[in-house]
Amino acid sequence: MDHFSPSKTLLKAGPILIFGLSLAWLSLVALNPFELSWGWRLSLVAIGLLASGFGFRGLSRLMKERTYFTPANPEGSGAYRQETGDNHYRDIFQQASEGIVVVDRERYTILECNQAAANILGGSLAELSGIPMIQFPVANERNSLRQLIHSSKNRGTKEKVFAFHSLKGEKVEVAIWGSKIRLGDRDRTLLGIRDIRAHVANQKDLERSKERLMLFRELLNHSGDAIFVLDPFSGKILDFNDETQQSLGYNRDEMRGLHIFGFGLAEDHQPIPEDILAELREQGKQIFMGRHQRKDGTSFPVEVSISHIQLNGREYLLGIARNTAERLAQEEALRLSEQRYRTLVERMNEGLIMTGEDEEVLFVNNRMCEILGMSKEELEGRKSFEILQGDSSRPIITQKSALRKQGISDQYELNLRKHNGDRIWVLVAGSPYLNSRGVPVGTIAIITDITDRKLTEIKLQEKNNELDAFVYKASHDLKGPLASIIGVTNIARDEVQDPSADLYLDMIEKSTKRLDLILSELIDVTRINKAKLNLAPTQLRETVDNLLSTVEHMPGRSDVEVRIDIAESLSFPTDSKLMFSILQNLLVNAINYRNRSSEQSFVSIQMRVEKDRLKIDVHDNGTGIPDRMKAKVFDMFFRGTNESKGSGLGLYIVKRAVDKLQGWVEMESEEGKGTQFHMTFPLITTHADSFD
C-alpha cells in the first residue's frame, strides 16, 4: 500500500470535491436566496452542470485506479468487501451529495452505493445491496435502463431521465448517467443518480415565467404607446418596446445608446437632474409634456409618464410616452369650434338660456342679460322662474319643464317684469337639453323680445274688439227688423191672393232668411273671438247626439247616413259650445254638399283620445273641393260658386273655434269623391288662455 500523502490525496480527490461543490452550487441557485434575475440564475445553473459533469468523470477514473472489490461470497450472494489503497476515497465516496451506485452488468444487481443514492432509492445501504437496479424504473422504462447499463463505456454516457418508484413507494424523477469501470478482473457499471424533482419543478416554473415574460413582451409590443426602461442615474434607455423604436425611427442597436433628454442627440449624455429624481422617488410618478425628436430630425408632441420602480435592490425608471399630435389637433379643432359657436351665441339677437333638471340656470348669453336688465352673475345659478318673473310665469315654466322631460318642444308667450320693473313680452321657444345618451337633462330656450309686436297686436286686438262689438251690435239690431219683415211677409201671403204677389213674397222671405243666417253666423264669429274658454269635462257622444237632433228636419238630412264611431264613455276637457259649433258646421256642410248622384251619401264622425290629445275625423263622400279652392276654404265669406247656398262663414267659424281651443285642423279633399277633416286638440291647462 502506498504511503499517505496529503498533497497527492487532495490532488486526486479534487474532481470529487468539485462534484460535491457543484451540487451544492446547484441547490443554492435553485433556492435563490439572493433574488437573482432569471438570466443570472440560468448562467449559474449552466456553470454548475459543467462542474458536476467534470466531477463525476473524475470520480469514475479514481475508482478505476484506486479501488478494487473482492467478493466476500464467491457464490455471488451480493455481500462484498471493499478494499482500498486509501480509506480517504471511501469517505469522499460516501459523503458525495450525488448518488453513486456500482451495478453488476449481467445481473443488474446493486453491488455498492453511497448514502445519497440510498436516500434517493428509499432504503438503507444494507437493504439496497443485491437488489436489481431495474426494479426501480416504471415498467416501460426498464429496457432503457438495461441499455444504459450495458452501453456504458469508459468515458460514460449522457444523462437520461427516469421515473423511479423507491422502496418506500414514492415516485421519484432521477437523472442517471453510466460509466464502465474495471473492478478486479470484472467489468462493472458505475451509475451516477440525481434526484431532479426540485430541478424539474424549477424548470417548469422557469418555463411558465418565460411564457409570462414572452406574453408580457408581446403585450408591450402591441401597445400603441412607447414604453421604455431608463437608468435613473445616466438617463440612458435600457429596454423598450417596438412602438418606441418605430416612433423614433431607430433600429434596436441604435436605441440602446440613446438618452432620454432629446432623443436623437448623440452628444447629450447628461444625467437626470437630481431634483427630478428625488421627486420621482417621493411621489412615485410624474407626468411631463414635451416633444420627442426622431432620427430624421422631425419632432412630435408627447405626454410622458415616468414612474420610479425598484427591482432586486436596483432603481429603474419606467416611461410611457403617448403621441399627442392627434389629440392636440382635436382639442384645437374643438376650441375653434367652441369659439365659433360662442361668438354666434353671444352675438345673436335672441336671448339664450340653458337650465338643468331642477330649473337652475346654467348659461345665459349677453342678449338674455340685455332683455332682463341683469348681469350673468345675477342670472346664472338661480332658478329660471326667479329670473323670468311674471303674473303667472312660475306655473307655466313648471308645466313646460315637465314637457321637456318628456322630450317635447314648443313655443309660448310670457309677460315678464324686468329687474327695473318694466313689463315686457317675450316669445319662448323651448327644447329639451339632452345628454350624450340622448336623455333630457334640462331645457334650452330661445327668448325673443316681442314687446313692440305685442303692443301692436294689443292695439290691433282692441280695434278688432271694437269691430266685433260693432258687428255684434249691428247684427243683433238688424235681426229684429228682419224678423219683422218675415212676419209681415207671412201675413201678406195670407191676405194676398195674386199668384204673382206670392212669388214676390217667397223671394222676399228667402232673401230675408239668408240675411238672417249670415247675421247669426256673424254673431257666432264675434262670440268666438270675444268669449273666454269655458273648459269642462265634456261627454262627446252626448254632444254629437244633441247635434243630430238639431239638424233632424234640415233639408237633405234624410238623404245622408250619419256614421258615428265614438265610445259611449269618451270624455275630454274642452269648451262644449265651441266643440258643438265645430261639429255643427262640418255636418251641415256635409249635408248641403252631398253628392246627389251617389247611391248612398254618408258622413262619418270618429273620435278618440291618444296621449292626452283628442283626435276627431269627419269624412264624407260629397262633391269634394277642387284643388284651386283648397287654400281659401277657411277664409271669411269664401264661397266656391255663386250657386252656393251657404254664407261663406261655416269653415271660417270651424277654423276660428279650433284655433281658440289651441288645436289644428287639416283637410283632404278630392273633387267628386268627398272630403276629410282631421282635427287634433291638446289637453289645455287652466293657464292656457293667459298666453292665447
VOGU-3710 file (C-alpha; in Angstrom, 3 decimals, decimal comma):
1> mdhfspsktl> 0,000/0,000/0,000  1,264/3,497/-0,831  2,212/5,880/1,946  -0,388/8,538/2,630  0,402/11,915/1,017  -1,938/14,834/1,769  -0,981/16,740/-1,386  -1,490/13,699/-3,628  -4,689/12,858/-1,862  -6,043/16,417/-2,319
11> lkagpilifg> -4,962/16,394/-5,984  -6,666/13,084/-6,686  -9,719/13,995/-4,636  -10,099/17,309/-6,480  -12,658/16,069/-9,064  -14,773/14,566/-6,318  -14,667/17,815/-4,366  -15,625/19,740/-7,486  -18,510/17,337/-7,986  -19,795/17,855/-4,435
21> lslawlslva> -19,370/21,603/-4,534  -21,169/21,809/-7,901  -24,189/20,033/-6,427  -24,209/22,435/-3,509  -23,912/25,266/-6,037  -26,976/23,991/-7,993  -29,008/23,714/-4,779  -28,064/27,274/-3,825  -29,108/28,585/-7,257  -32,434/26,735/-7,031
31> lnpfelswgw> -33,227/28,288/-3,632  -32,219/31,747/-4,960  -31,658/33,385/-1,552  -30,142/36,475/-3,234  -33,190/37,045/-5,517  -31,126/36,884/-8,703  -32,761/37,557/-12,071  -33,625/34,618/-14,299  -30,765/35,478/-16,647  -28,196/35,213/-13,843
41> rlslvaigll> -29,776/32,046/-12,484  -29,661/30,305/-15,876  -25,983/31,202/-16,278  -25,106/29,860/-12,824  -27,051/26,628/-13,470  -25,024/26,049/-16,646  -21,749/26,540/-14,719  -22,908/24,092/-12,015  -23,862/21,432/-14,547  -20,466/21,672/-16,253
51> asgfgfrgls> -18,651/21,355/-12,911  -20,848/18,415/-11,877  -20,024/16,541/-15,080  -16,349/17,128/-14,611  -16,504/15,889/-11,002  -18,299/12,661/-11,961  -15,852/11,853/-14,681  -13,006/12,343/-12,226  -14,748/10,139/-9,669  -15,096/7,357/-12,249
61> rlmkertyft> -11,418/7,433/-13,112  -10,318/7,436/-9,452  -12,454/4,453/-8,651  -10,887/2,521/-11,521  -7,397/3,494/-10,447  -7,624/3,183/-6,684  -10,447/0,754/-5,849  -10,972/-2,938/-6,299  -13,618/-5,286/-4,964  -13,238/-8,874/-3,852
71> panpegsgay> -16,331/-10,921/-3,253  -16,955/-11,884/0,339  -19,118/-14,674/-1,002  -17,643/-16,332/-4,117  -21,089/-17,768/-4,878  -22,353/-14,254/-5,610  -24,679/-13,754/-2,646  -24,261/-9,955/-3,014  -22,167/-9,373/0,107  -18,957/-7,695/-0,815
81> rqetgdnhyr> -15,879/-6,453/0,985  -14,238/-3,335/-0,303  -10,578/-2,849/-0,017  -8,881/0,399/-0,996  -5,426/1,722/-1,185  -6,566/4,890/0,630  -9,548/4,944/3,051  -9,857/8,647/2,377  -11,519/7,908/-1,010  -14,239/5,855/0,677
91> difqqasegi> -15,095/8,802/2,915  -15,363/11,094/-0,082  -17,441/8,453/-1,920  -19,903/8,197/0,939  -20,105/11,932/1,558  -20,760/12,893/-2,089  -24,042/14,789/-2,467  -24,932/12,943/-5,694  -25,942/9,279/-5,617  -23,335/6,763/-6,812
101> vvvdreryti> -24,229/3,146/-7,497  -21,992/0,250/-8,654  -24,063/-2,271/-10,652  -23,362/-5,792/-11,921  -23,580/-5,541/-15,713  -25,065/-9,040/-16,103  -27,487/-9,383/-13,224  -28,104/-5,604/-12,808  -27,825/-6,007/-9,015  -26,518/-3,251/-6,803
111> lecnqaaani> -23,008/-4,039/-5,590  -22,321/-0,820/-3,750  -23,915/2,635/-3,335  -23,366/5,700/-1,257  -25,752/7,286/1,217  -27,029/9,874/-1,300  -28,121/7,032/-3,617  -29,711/5,198/-0,683  -31,733/8,314/0,161  -32,983/8,541/-3,427
121> lggslaelsg> -33,850/4,831/-3,688  -35,591/4,827/-0,304  -33,629/2,185/1,604  -30,563/1,649/3,763  -27,194/0,601/2,359  -27,744/-2,936/3,601  -31,286/-3,143/2,153  -30,151/-1,991/-1,272  -27,182/-4,349/-1,577  -28,019/-7,122/-4,029
131> ipmiqfpvan> -31,360/-5,592/-5,234  -31,733/-5,496/-9,045  -31,401/-1,922/-10,218  -34,025/-2,440/-12,940  -36,805/-2,918/-10,388  -36,885/0,817/-9,649  -37,935/2,295/-13,061  -41,549/2,200/-14,180  -42,253/-0,778/-16,451  -41,924/0,997/-19,792
141> ernslrqlih> -38,503/2,444/-18,853  -36,741/-0,707/-17,595  -35,338/-1,667/-21,012  -33,882/1,825/-21,317  -32,063/1,369/-18,003  -30,766/-2,057/-19,121  -29,414/-0,477/-22,314  -27,761/2,319/-20,337  -26,042/-0,194/-18,022  -24,830/-2,331/-20,930
151> ssknrgtkek> -23,860/0,529/-23,238  -21,816/2,379/-20,644  -18,255/2,852/-21,766  -15,151/4,171/-20,119  -15,992/7,759/-20,998  -19,542/7,490/-19,694  -22,976/8,150/-21,212  -25,202/11,174/-21,379  -27,718/11,684/-18,623  -31,159/10,183/-19,107
161> vfafhslkge> -34,253/10,888/-17,086  -36,195/8,035/-15,485  -39,301/7,726/-13,341  -38,446/5,567/-10,304  -40,535/4,015/-7,547  -38,456/3,958/-4,348  -38,578/1,176/-1,785  -40,854/3,473/0,239  -43,314/3,655/-2,650  -42,525/7,264/-3,541
171> kvevaiwgsk> -42,365/8,344/-7,164  -39,012/9,961/-7,905  -37,730/11,588/-11,060  -33,994/10,916/-11,459  -31,276/11,703/-13,965  -28,790/8,833/-14,486  -25,511/8,578/-16,344  -23,338/5,486/-16,555  -19,664/4,638/-16,964  -17,960/1,273/-17,352
181> irlgdrdrtl> -15,276/0,550/-14,714  -12,925/-2,386/-14,118  -13,010/-3,831/-10,627  -10,562/-6,629/-10,183  -10,994/-8,894/-13,160  -14,580/-7,972/-13,978  -16,354/-5,033/-15,719  -18,911/-3,125/-13,678  -21,108/-0,116/-14,351  -20,804/2,990/-12,240
191> lgirdirahv> -24,124/4,919/-12,198  -24,447/8,496/-11,152  -28,018/9,138/-9,953  -29,501/12,513/-9,174  -32,916/13,432/-7,759  -34,198/16,058/-10,189  -37,686/16,649/-8,760  -36,777/20,106/-7,491  -34,930/20,813/-10,705  -37,945/19,747/-12,822
201> anqkdlersk> -40,248/21,899/-10,713  -37,862/24,815/-11,102  -37,683/24,176/-14,828  -41,469/24,216/-15,070  -41,584/27,430/-13,062  -38,888/28,820/-15,313  -40,848/27,835/-18,433  -44,004/29,389/-17,052  -42,072/32,527/-16,185  -40,627/32,595/-19,692
211> erlmlfrell> -44,143/32,234/-21,157  -45,445/35,052/-18,967  -42,429/37,161/-19,878  -42,993/36,498/-23,594  -46,698/37,283/-23,226  -45,898/40,491/-21,367  -43,355/41,405/-24,044  -45,969/40,776/-26,757  -48,469/42,949/-24,900  -45,925/45,725/-24,624
221> nhsgdaifvl> -45,014/45,448/-28,306  -48,669/45,671/-29,320  -49,216/48,781/-27,220  -49,891/51,993/-29,097  -47,738/53,895/-26,584  -43,949/53,972/-26,458  -42,786/52,097/-23,319  -39,164/52,130/-22,176  -36,957/51,490/-19,124  -34,321/54,041/-18,107
231> dpfsgkildf> -31,235/54,043/-15,956  -32,155/56,770/-13,434  -28,548/57,853/-12,997  -27,325/58,056/-16,591  -30,673/58,679/-18,265  -29,961/56,047/-20,936  -32,531/53,647/-22,335  -32,074/50,079/-21,087  -35,065/48,414/-22,743  -38,024/49,452/-24,904
241> ndetqqslgy> -40,990/48,134/-26,887  -41,481/48,165/-30,667  -43,531/51,371/-30,639  -40,645/53,285/-29,042  -38,295/52,188/-31,795  -40,789/52,757/-34,623  -41,955/56,163/-33,413  -38,365/57,456/-33,249  -37,103/55,793/-36,430  -34,106/53,939/-34,933
251> nrdemrglhi> -33,101/50,276/-35,074  -32,725/48,301/-31,852  -28,956/48,676/-31,607  -29,174/52,450/-32,084  -31,918/52,721/-29,466  -29,792/51,278/-26,691  -27,350/54,168/-26,967  -29,942/56,926/-26,744  -30,502/59,295/-23,873  -33,910/60,300/-22,533
261> fgfglaedhq> -33,209/64,027/-22,871  -33,606/64,937/-26,519  -33,960/61,664/-28,355  -31,532/61,535/-31,264  -28,895/63,883/-29,775  -25,788/61,674/-29,505  -23,798/64,283/-27,622  -26,412/64,607/-24,902  -25,276/62,373/-22,033  -26,248/64,445/-19,028
271> pipedilael> -27,791/62,558/-16,092  -31,368/63,040/-14,970  -31,458/66,100/-12,650  -31,255/65,113/-9,024  -34,292/67,211/-8,043  -36,496/65,382/-10,594  -35,176/62,022/-9,434  -35,871/62,967/-5,802  -39,461/63,915/-6,673  -39,950/60,632/-8,528
281> reqgkqifmg> -38,675/58,676/-5,521  -41,048/60,575/-3,235  -44,169/60,712/-5,425  -43,633/57,514/-7,413  -44,876/59,017/-10,688  -44,812/62,263/-12,662  -46,235/63,383/-15,998  -44,332/65,640/-18,374  -45,419/67,370/-21,576  -42,774/67,825/-24,273
291> rhqrkdgtsf> -41,544/66,797/-27,691  -39,624/63,749/-28,925  -37,150/64,062/-31,764  -36,983/61,389/-34,466  -33,820/60,166/-36,135  -34,610/62,243/-39,250  -34,727/65,435/-37,168  -38,504/65,887/-37,114  -40,321/66,009/-33,789  -43,783/65,374/-32,367
301> pvevsishiq> -45,578/66,314/-29,136  -45,741/63,725/-26,354  -47,181/63,204/-22,913  -44,649/61,191/-20,882  -45,498/59,368/-17,661  -42,376/58,459/-15,643  -42,644/56,005/-12,726  -39,945/55,099/-10,208  -39,562/51,351/-9,589  -37,155/49,127/-7,659
311> lngreyllgi> -36,196/45,592/-8,671  -33,674/43,386/-6,860  -32,338/46,375/-4,998  -31,792/48,457/-8,150  -33,600/51,615/-9,212  -35,221/51,982/-12,624  -37,479/54,483/-14,324  -40,415/53,214/-16,388  -41,513/55,632/-19,091  -44,739/55,610/-21,109
321> arntaerlaq> -44,840/58,179/-23,926  -48,015/58,906/-25,869  -48,010/60,813/-29,143  -50,432/63,689/-28,515  -50,362/65,224/-32,012  -53,821/63,896/-32,926  -55,286/64,755/-29,530  -53,879/68,285/-29,630  -55,266/68,732/-33,159  -58,695/67,573/-31,955
331> eealrlseqr> -58,504/69,852/-28,934  -57,574/72,783/-31,149  -60,416/71,976/-33,549  -62,774/71,712/-30,585  -61,515/75,014/-29,189  -62,028/76,765/-32,525  -65,470/75,213/-32,904  -66,415/76,249/-29,392  -65,107/79,742/-30,087  -67,206/79,993/-33,262
341> yrtlvermne> -70,341/78,791/-31,521  -69,749/81,042/-28,526  -69,293/84,023/-30,854  -72,506/83,081/-32,646  -74,399/82,629/-29,380  -73,129/85,865/-27,880  -73,879/87,937/-30,988  -77,335/86,537/-31,793  -80,291/88,918/-31,480  -82,265/86,473/-29,358
351> glimtgedee> -81,656/85,630/-25,741  -80,422/82,131/-24,926  -80,917/80,400/-21,601  -79,898/76,863/-20,571  -81,223/75,207/-17,420  -80,710/71,884/-15,648  -83,266/69,354/-14,429  -84,005/71,415/-11,313  -84,515/74,596/-13,419  -81,191/76,042/-12,228
361> vlfvnnrmce> -79,806/78,457/-14,844  -76,556/77,062/-16,253  -75,877/79,601/-19,003  -77,241/82,842/-20,467  -75,876/84,850/-23,373  -75,337/88,608/-23,494  -78,646/89,290/-25,256  -80,517/87,484/-22,458  -78,838/89,797/-19,962  -79,936/92,833/-22,029
371> ilgmskeele> -83,534/91,614/-22,238  -83,828/91,142/-18,458  -81,551/94,054/-17,487  -79,308/91,858/-15,314  -75,712/90,599/-15,431  -74,609/86,994/-15,974  -73,500/86,790/-12,368  -77,026/87,772/-11,261  -78,711/85,239/-13,567  -76,575/82,092/-13,594
381> grksfeilqg> -77,105/79,773/-10,631  -80,661/80,960/-9,913  -83,945/79,227/-10,747  -85,473/80,071/-14,123  -88,818/81,095/-12,590  -86,941/83,512/-10,313  -85,473/85,470/-13,227  -88,439/85,089/-15,611  -90,873/86,798/-13,277  -94,445/87,482/-14,300
391> dssrpiitqk> -98,012/87,238/-13,106  -98,285/83,535/-13,964  -94,776/82,618/-15,156  -93,902/80,101/-12,440  -96,724/77,569/-13,066  -96,256/77,931/-16,832  -92,482/77,287/-16,579  -93,101/74,301/-14,283  -95,575/72,879/-16,795  -93,180/73,416/-19,700
401> salrkqgisd> -90,304/71,841/-17,749  -92,409/68,676/-17,382  -92,882/68,631/-21,181  -89,116/68,931/-21,712  -88,544/65,839/-19,556  -90,850/64,005/-21,985  -88,758/65,245/-24,928  -91,419/67,723/-26,153  -90,559/71,128/-27,674  -92,988/74,023/-28,035
411> qyelnlrkhn> -93,418/77,824/-28,131  -95,335/80,123/-25,831  -95,532/83,768/-24,802  -94,804/85,263/-21,408  -95,450/88,692/-19,959  -92,397/89,390/-17,761  -91,270/92,029/-15,325  -87,686/93,251/-15,797  -85,272/93,936/-12,976  -86,168/97,656/-13,111
421> gdriwvlvag> -89,914/96,940/-13,018  -90,687/97,455/-16,726  -93,081/94,974/-18,328  -92,053/93,132/-21,492  -93,486/90,418/-23,702  -91,243/87,547/-24,806  -91,692/84,576/-27,109  -90,123/81,431/-25,614  -89,069/78,567/-27,930  -88,146/75,729/-25,564
431> spylnsrgvp> -86,473/72,415/-26,397  -85,108/69,541/-24,280  -81,408/69,713/-23,393  -80,083/66,161/-23,991  -77,018/64,447/-22,542  -74,653/62,175/-24,506  -77,108/59,257/-24,152  -79,999/61,288/-25,569  -81,753/61,620/-22,199  -83,393/65,016/-21,378
441> vgtiaiitdi> -81,498/66,689/-18,529  -82,745/70,260/-18,830  -84,048/72,963/-21,154  -82,582/75,148/-23,888  -84,780/78,155/-24,632  -84,537/80,936/-27,205  -86,063/84,147/-25,817  -87,258/86,811/-28,276  -88,360/90,239/-27,079  -91,730/90,757/-28,812
451> tdrklteikl> -92,847/93,715/-26,735  -93,229/96,084/-29,713  -95,028/93,467/-31,767  -97,206/92,527/-28,818  -98,160/96,148/-28,170  -99,122/96,445/-31,839  -101,125/93,241/-31,561  -102,845/94,554/-28,450  -103,808/97,772/-30,234  -104,969/95,755/-33,220
461> qeknneldaf> -106,895/93,467/-30,902  -108,565/96,498/-29,363  -109,643/97,629/-32,828  -110,800/94,105/-33,622  -112,757/94,051/-30,401  -114,389/97,345/-31,332  -115,177/95,946/-34,770  -116,507/92,722/-33,249  -118,640/94,767/-30,899  -119,963/96,817/-33,830
471> vykashdlkg> -120,669/93,702/-35,909  -122,326/92,014/-32,976  -124,477/95,047/-32,189  -125,324/95,699/-35,799  -126,133/92,048/-36,433  -128,200/91,867/-33,310  -130,019/95,115/-34,135  -130,658/94,008/-37,718  -132,139/90,690/-36,685  -135,162/92,487/-35,175
481> plasiigvtn> -136,219/94,249/-38,418  -135,515/91,049/-40,363  -137,822/89,125/-38,079  -140,465/91,806/-38,635  -140,053/91,543/-42,415  -140,502/87,769/-42,256  -143,590/88,210/-40,080  -145,135/90,830/-42,399  -144,387/88,573/-45,376  -146,284/85,711/-43,775
491> iardevqdps> -149,282/87,998/-43,050  -149,254/89,363/-46,583  -149,207/85,807/-48,019  -152,404/85,062/-46,084  -154,177/88,212/-47,347  -152,946/88,466/-50,933  -154,423/86,051/-53,482  -152,455/87,178/-56,516  -150,084/84,372/-57,686  -147,538/86,951/-58,824
501> adlyldmiek> -147,535/88,539/-55,387  -146,959/85,120/-53,772  -143,889/84,680/-55,945  -142,507/88,038/-54,843  -143,296/87,290/-51,227  -141,419/83,952/-51,481  -138,380/85,765/-52,885  -138,539/88,344/-50,071  -138,798/85,603/-47,428  -135,914/83,594/-48,937
511> stkrldlils> -133,584/86,601/-49,074  -134,577/87,676/-45,581  -133,845/84,232/-44,128  -130,494/84,147/-45,927  -129,607/87,516/-44,430  -130,765/86,274/-41,028  -128,442/83,235/-41,370  -125,500/85,480/-42,217  -126,226/87,689/-39,214  -126,477/84,622/-36,938
521> elidvtrink> -123,124/83,335/-38,146  -121,531/86,787/-37,733  -122,791/86,804/-34,181  -121,177/83,340/-33,714  -117,862/84,698/-35,061  -117,853/87,645/-32,682  -118,861/85,385/-29,824  -115,910/83,055/-30,570  -113,486/85,977/-30,761  -114,662/87,652/-27,568
531> aklnlaptql> -115,591/84,764/-25,316  -113,242/83,229/-22,743  -112,786/79,498/-22,777  -115,131/77,598/-20,519  -113,249/74,325/-20,051  -115,055/71,377/-18,503  -115,194/67,588/-18,990  -117,488/67,022/-21,962  -119,300/63,809/-22,905  -118,547/63,793/-26,626
541> retvdnllst> -121,048/61,107/-27,676  -123,786/63,064/-25,968  -122,672/66,243/-27,784  -122,979/64,514/-31,176  -126,403/63,067/-30,297  -127,666/66,555/-29,399  -126,285/67,888/-32,667  -128,126/65,250/-34,703  -131,426/66,194/-33,099  -130,983/69,869/-34,128
551> vehmpgrsdv> -130,459/69,040/-37,830  -133,051/66,276/-37,949  -135,501/68,339/-40,070  -132,870/70,089/-42,192  -133,478/69,750/-45,941  -131,472/66,828/-47,349  -130,782/65,309/-43,889  -132,769/62,166/-44,689  -130,580/61,557/-47,759  -127,387/61,339/-45,708
561> evridiaesl> -126,395/58,423/-43,465  -124,530/59,545/-40,333  -121,960/57,016/-39,099  -120,709/57,524/-35,552  -117,571/55,875/-34,091  -117,352/57,305/-30,563  -117,120/55,377/-27,292  -120,135/55,982/-25,050  -117,871/56,908/-22,112  -115,459/59,137/-24,086
571> sfptdsklmf> -114,920/62,383/-22,192  -112,435/65,233/-22,727  -111,930/68,646/-21,070  -112,988/71,250/-23,638  -115,403/74,123/-24,316  -118,641/72,328/-25,177  -120,133/75,288/-27,094  -117,102/75,664/-29,342  -116,985/71,897/-29,920  -120,698/71,893/-30,797
581> silqnllvna> -120,173/74,770/-33,256  -117,275/72,962/-34,974  -119,220/69,729/-35,440  -122,418/71,526/-36,472  -120,770/73,479/-39,292  -118,979/70,386/-40,619  -122,165/68,286/-40,519  -124,272/70,992/-42,195  -121,636/71,364/-44,934  -121,637/67,579/-45,499
591> inyrnrsseq> -125,437/67,612/-45,885  -125,578/70,721/-48,124  -122,797/69,485/-50,413  -123,795/65,824/-50,593  -123,287/64,007/-53,891  -126,774/63,579/-55,234  -125,569/61,113/-57,872  -124,235/58,727/-55,222  -126,278/55,679/-54,297  -125,783/56,407/-50,592
601> sfvsiqmrve> -124,422/59,678/-49,198  -122,795/59,447/-45,801  -120,832/61,413/-43,254  -118,611/59,670/-40,693  -117,627/61,131/-37,288  -114,812/59,405/-35,371  -113,324/60,476/-32,025  -110,535/59,046/-29,824  -108,039/60,227/-27,193  -104,321/59,492/-27,744
611> kdrlkidvhd> -101,597/60,693/-25,359  -103,731/63,435/-23,778  -104,888/64,655/-27,189  -108,375/64,461/-28,685  -108,427/63,426/-32,344  -111,563/63,971/-34,463  -112,021/62,808/-38,072  -115,054/63,922/-40,130  -115,318/62,177/-43,517  -117,998/62,481/-46,219
621> ngtgipdrmk> -118,435/61,219/-49,786  -119,874/64,506/-51,073  -118,977/66,642/-54,071  -115,465/67,401/-52,811  -113,461/70,606/-53,265  -111,496/71,492/-56,420  -107,732/71,875/-55,968  -107,818/75,553/-56,938  -110,101/76,358/-53,979  -108,474/74,342/-51,201
631> akvfdmffrg> -106,200/77,166/-50,000  -109,162/79,510/-49,460  -111,821/77,287/-47,883  -111,145/78,629/-44,370  -111,334/82,309/-45,473  -114,193/84,513/-44,303  -117,135/84,740/-46,769  -115,446/82,365/-49,234  -117,968/80,611/-51,477  -116,953/78,188/-54,171
641> tneskgsglg> -119,596/79,338/-56,665  -122,399/81,859/-56,868  -124,786/78,934/-56,612  -123,513/78,017/-53,158  -126,282/78,236/-50,607  -124,101/78,994/-47,607  -122,920/82,287/-46,204  -119,218/81,509/-46,647  -118,659/81,592/-42,874  -119,075/77,923/-41,917
651> lyivkravdk> -115,478/76,710/-42,340  -114,146/80,079/-41,160  -116,028/79,534/-37,892  -114,594/75,979/-37,702  -111,031/77,312/-38,090  -111,508/80,081/-35,505  -113,021/77,685/-32,967  -110,220/75,123/-33,471  -107,618/77,891/-33,016  -109,397/79,064/-29,892
661> lqgwvemese> -109,036/75,542/-28,455  -105,299/75,600/-29,431  -105,817/72,754/-31,848  -105,095/72,346/-35,544  -107,156/71,169/-38,493  -106,087/69,533/-41,767  -108,246/68,957/-44,816  -108,052/66,343/-47,585  -110,462/66,524/-50,491  -110,876/65,098/-53,973
671> egkgtqfhmt> -113,412/66,557/-56,310  -116,291/64,151/-56,904  -115,183/61,741/-54,125  -115,538/63,604/-50,848  -113,712/65,485/-48,093  -111,958/64,580/-44,838  -111,232/66,907/-41,896  -108,616/65,778/-39,330  -108,557/67,778/-36,078  -106,314/67,450/-33,014
681> fplitthads> -106,949/69,180/-29,676  -104,363/69,220/-26,868  -105,179/68,970/-23,202  -105,481/72,639/-22,195  -104,456/73,683/-18,680  -106,045/76,479/-16,702  -103,115/78,747/-17,710  -103,572/78,266/-21,451  -105,777/81,288/-22,004  -103,300/83,613/-20,328
691> fd> -100,924/83,355/-23,281  -103,514/82,802/-26,026
//
